[in-house]
């Protein structure tokens, strides 16, 4: 799920100029999120340095950052291991998403301009047409889904809230990429949820938008937890 320049939809807010450590961090993270590097796989500094054609120092620093964020764990005298994804991880991520995103959408109903809400709805209708015509794969929809949720959070007027939402969305991507329920039919159902939320926002009905978003997030959480179980 990479694009030119090493960016992906998950790398919200990346600067145009990155250090070598940052570039390696995002490259390894992208490989973890896309399952190119699988849960439980060992990562050896020397091997990665050879693969990426760099010295071991930026590799060590990048792995240190990934360790701080919980994507890898240190194995003493061996290297690093990619962490597994557990039902508890999913519960924690989605609980935080529910708390942040529902408050964000309620604020969006108050703070966003008519033009911003109208553009969000129009973009959603354009996406729906592409989904119905088969132009959007489930994987591509996942990218657009994340962008939609971040846009909702930004419309709250609270950029820190949007930043946390973006991080939480990134944390659950590698689970959703392997979700067998991520089918064209499920994409259409999720799109209907998004449309209903947009319609509530256009009416400035923050209470309904908040309820619909909570139901949407909780439904996704139960599907993923069932899959992992």
Legacy VTK file of the C-alpha trace (Angstrom):
# vtk DataFile Version 3.0
C-alpha trace
ASCII
DATASET POLYDATA
POINTS 229 float
0.000 0.000 0.000
2.838 2.325 -0.902
2.811 5.376 -3.127
5.613 7.407 -4.671
8.059 8.939 -2.291
7.609 6.146 0.235
4.406 7.633 1.556
1.290 5.670 2.349
-2.172 6.684 3.460
-1.158 5.632 6.953
1.683 8.139 7.183
-0.518 11.129 7.988
1.359 14.410 8.417
4.762 13.291 7.122
7.128 16.107 6.196
8.559 16.328 2.712
12.098 16.059 4.040
12.846 13.089 6.276
16.024 11.885 7.924
17.408 8.493 6.944
16.177 7.091 10.260
12.677 8.444 9.594
12.646 7.014 6.082
13.669 3.594 7.365
11.123 3.814 10.162
8.293 4.449 7.693
9.563 1.834 5.251
9.750 -0.894 7.889
6.425 0.208 9.370
4.760 0.030 5.947
6.095 -3.523 5.542
4.711 -4.482 8.964
1.300 -2.917 8.284
1.030 -4.584 4.873
2.159 -7.995 6.236
5.262 -8.029 4.042
6.926 -8.480 7.447
4.641 -10.775 9.447
3.803 -10.898 13.172
6.372 -12.979 15.032
9.088 -12.444 12.412
12.601 -11.718 13.696
14.305 -8.526 12.541
18.099 -8.520 12.629
19.909 -5.177 12.342
22.685 -6.466 10.076
20.222 -8.196 7.753
18.026 -5.113 7.442
21.044 -2.863 6.905
22.122 -5.078 4.007
18.610 -5.222 2.573
18.103 -1.444 2.714
21.739 -0.683 1.773
22.462 1.481 4.834
24.606 1.260 7.944
23.307 -0.431 11.076
22.949 2.837 13.024
19.794 4.210 11.297
18.316 0.698 11.305
18.880 0.453 15.058
17.328 3.882 15.588
14.310 3.049 13.406
13.733 -0.232 15.246
14.013 1.647 18.521
11.206 3.960 17.454
9.067 1.008 16.363
9.755 -0.630 19.718
8.545 2.463 21.565
5.310 2.341 19.571
4.756 -1.364 20.211
5.193 -2.669 16.666
8.311 -4.650 17.564
9.761 -6.010 20.806
13.375 -6.426 21.826
14.751 -9.968 22.019
17.989 -9.718 24.078
21.147 -10.806 22.210
19.057 -11.691 19.139
17.333 -8.635 17.677
13.729 -7.548 17.414
10.492 -9.430 16.831
7.330 -8.068 15.240
4.581 -8.098 17.855
1.429 -10.141 17.454
-2.018 -8.529 17.253
-4.343 -9.711 20.024
-8.077 -9.214 20.729
-7.041 -6.980 23.632
-5.106 -4.722 21.231
-8.207 -4.390 19.076
-10.382 -3.603 22.109
-7.994 -0.892 23.306
-7.688 0.757 19.885
-11.406 0.749 19.200
-12.308 1.943 22.697
-10.074 4.965 22.197
-11.450 5.503 18.697
-14.985 5.523 20.075
-14.117 8.067 22.765
-12.227 10.414 20.450
-14.124 10.128 17.190
-17.625 10.424 18.632
-16.676 13.586 20.492
-14.954 14.834 17.351
-18.006 14.337 15.147
-20.205 16.136 17.687
-17.794 19.084 17.545
-17.781 18.914 13.733
-21.561 19.371 13.729
-21.014 22.654 15.570
-17.737 23.937 14.157
-17.489 22.867 10.509
-18.671 25.255 7.808
-21.537 24.445 5.450
-19.000 24.321 2.614
-16.795 21.802 4.452
-19.708 19.523 5.279
-21.085 19.817 1.752
-17.700 18.872 0.270
-17.449 15.863 2.602
-20.868 14.660 1.459
-20.125 15.252 -2.242
-16.853 13.353 -2.031
-18.698 10.509 -0.347
-21.286 10.351 -3.124
-18.527 10.273 -5.730
-16.863 7.419 -3.855
-20.172 5.536 -3.606
-20.575 5.708 -7.375
-17.092 4.276 -7.867
-17.789 1.493 -5.364
-21.027 0.550 -7.144
-19.215 0.457 -10.490
-16.495 -1.806 -9.078
-13.717 0.771 -9.464
-12.700 0.631 -5.794
-11.086 -2.480 -4.366
-11.536 -3.309 -0.662
-7.886 -2.418 -0.063
-8.259 0.972 -1.752
-11.454 1.560 0.188
-9.537 0.966 3.403
-7.263 3.879 2.527
-10.233 6.086 1.690
-12.030 4.952 4.840
-9.118 6.127 6.985
-8.972 9.441 5.147
-12.703 9.967 5.737
-12.361 9.394 9.474
-9.397 11.754 9.716
-11.334 14.411 7.774
-14.211 14.033 10.226
-11.810 14.512 13.110
-10.229 17.584 11.486
-13.669 19.162 11.051
-13.936 19.177 14.837
-11.443 22.035 14.798
-9.115 20.126 17.145
-5.949 19.117 15.289
-4.551 17.163 18.231
-7.680 15.038 18.298
-7.297 14.400 14.560
-3.645 13.437 15.045
-4.540 10.855 17.698
-7.319 9.449 15.504
-4.875 9.081 12.602
-2.466 7.182 14.846
-5.209 4.829 16.055
-6.348 4.139 12.508
-2.790 3.276 11.540
-2.490 0.871 14.478
-5.362 -1.321 13.277
-4.559 -1.369 9.555
-2.576 -4.619 9.558
-5.549 -6.440 11.104
-8.046 -5.079 8.592
-5.791 -5.984 5.646
-6.175 -9.632 6.621
-9.882 -9.416 7.488
-11.826 -11.935 5.340
-14.933 -9.794 5.876
-13.363 -6.942 3.902
-15.360 -7.727 0.764
-17.076 -5.524 -1.851
-20.417 -6.101 -0.094
-19.051 -5.089 3.307
-17.497 -2.014 1.680
-20.940 -0.964 0.420
-22.451 -1.432 3.891
-19.701 0.639 5.489
-20.198 3.316 2.848
-23.900 3.533 3.781
-22.866 4.133 7.390
-20.613 6.990 6.293
-23.385 8.525 4.193
-25.812 8.481 7.124
-23.212 10.219 9.308
-22.673 12.904 6.648
-26.413 13.467 6.328
-26.715 13.952 10.086
-23.855 16.475 9.978
-25.539 18.411 7.175
-28.587 18.719 9.448
-26.247 19.851 12.271
-27.589 16.883 14.239
-24.505 16.120 16.320
-26.356 13.730 18.613
-27.399 11.453 15.757
-24.005 11.685 14.052
-22.351 10.707 17.324
-24.657 7.693 17.759
-24.205 6.509 14.180
-20.427 6.769 14.378
-20.341 4.893 17.679
-22.433 2.084 16.166
-20.200 1.975 13.088
-16.990 1.724 15.131
-18.428 -0.870 17.522
-19.631 -3.012 14.610
-16.164 -2.954 13.072
-14.594 -3.862 16.409
-16.831 -6.907 16.884
-16.134 -8.132 13.340
-12.377 -7.925 13.836
-12.410 -9.474 17.325
-14.499 -12.353 15.983
-12.017 -12.848 13.145
-9.040 -12.907 15.523
-10.797 -15.310 17.866
LINES 1 230
229 0 1 2 3 4 5 6 7 8 9 10 11 12 13 14 15 16 17 18 19 20 21 22 23 24 25 26 27 28 29 30 31 32 33 34 35 36 37 38 39 40 41 42 43 44 45 46 47 48 49 50 51 52 53 54 55 56 57 58 59 60 61 62 63 64 65 66 67 68 69 70 71 72 73 74 75 76 77 78 79 80 81 82 83 84 85 86 87 88 89 90 91 92 93 94 95 96 97 98 99 100 101 102 103 104 105 106 107 108 109 110 111 112 113 114 115 116 117 118 119 120 121 122 123 124 125 126 127 128 129 130 131 132 133 134 135 136 137 138 139 140 141 142 143 144 145 146 147 148 149 150 151 152 153 154 155 156 157 158 159 160 161 162 163 164 165 166 167 168 169 170 171 172 173 174 175 176 177 178 179 180 181 182 183 184 185 186 187 188 189 190 191 192 193 194 195 196 197 198 199 200 201 202 203 204 205 206 207 208 209 210 211 212 213 214 215 216 217 218 219 220 221 222 223 224 225 226 227 228
